[in-house]
Amino acid sequence: MLFKPGENERLYYTVTEVAELLNVNASLLRFWEKEFDIINPKRNKKGTRFYTAADIEKIRMIHRLVKEQGFTLQGARDKMKARQDHQIDHNAEVLSKLRHVREVLIKIENSI
């Protein structure tokens, strides 16, 4: 089973399925979970890990940075932190623009 976004998408995937998807060992995923606090799979009472699509995207980014682009673990953490900070700034900007659009729409509605 390989995860393909939008195609029979499930809520949760096992560590084995995610490992197969990225062609890595499950032990590497468990190691990255300890090294990167952004990876937080849900666990059942037995301790089995279940990853969401969002978790998988974070893991893909780590894989890309470490395995494909040659970043160290610290370098990958720094890059992801910078990306997260940028995303927060971007979200604030989008929110501000949406508030402005809302104000304009309310003015238009009130003038009709």
N, C-alpha and C positions, 0 to 999 in steps of 0.2 A: 504494500500500500504506500503510495507516495502522495503527499499533500499537494493538491493543486487548488489555489485560492478560487473560491466561487463554485467549484465543482464538488458537489456532495460534501460541502464543508461541515465538519462536526465541531462541537464545542471544545472537545478535549482530545489530545493525542498522547500516547504513551511515550516514554523515553526511547523505547525501541523504534517506534515509528519515526520519531524526530531524528534519531541517529541514522536510520536508513535514508531519510530524506537528504541529509547533509553528507552522507557517506563517511561518517565518523563513528568512533566507539561511543557507547552509552556512558562509559567512564569519563570521557572527555566532557560530555554535557554536564555530568555531575560535578566535575572539577570547575567548569566555567560557572556553574551555579554558586559555588563557594567564592569565586573570584569576582563576580559581577553581581552586585546587589539588585540589579534591575531584572534578574531572572528569578522569578518566584513561582514555580509550578505549584499547583494545588496538590494536596496529598490526601489519600484516603486513610482510614484507620490503620491499614497495614503499612503505610508509608510509601505506597506506590505513587510515583510522580505523574501528574497529568498536566500537559502544556496546552495553553490556549493559542489561537492563531497569533495574538499579539506577542506572546512569549516566543513563538517560532520566529517572528519577524526580528525580534531583538537578538535571538540566537543567530539568525542569518547574518545580521549586521556584524556581530562579533566574529563569526566565521570568516566573513569577507575581509574584515580588518586584519585578523590574526593570520589566517591561513593563505589568503590570496594576496593581500597587500603587505604582509610581512611586519605588521606592527607588533611591538611587545605587548604583554598584557597591560602594563601601565599605560603605554601609548594608546591602546584601544580604549581603556577606561577614560583617559583624558579626552580623546576624540569624541566619545559618546557623551561625556559631560558637556563638552562644547556644543555638540549638536542639540542636547537637551536644553541648554541655556538659549540657544538660537531659536529653538522651537517655542520656548516660553515667550520670548520677545515677539516672535511672529504671531503667536496666538493673541497676545495683547494688542498688537497692531490690527489684526483682523477684527477683534472684538470692538475696538474703537471705531473702526469703519462701519461695522454693522450697527452700532448705536447711532451713528450719524445718519445712516440710511433710514433707520427706524424713525428718528426725529423728522426727517424730511417727509416720510410717508404719512406720519401723523399730521403734519402741517397740511399736506395735500388733502388728506381725508377731512380735516376740519374746515378747509376752504370750500369744499363741495357742498 
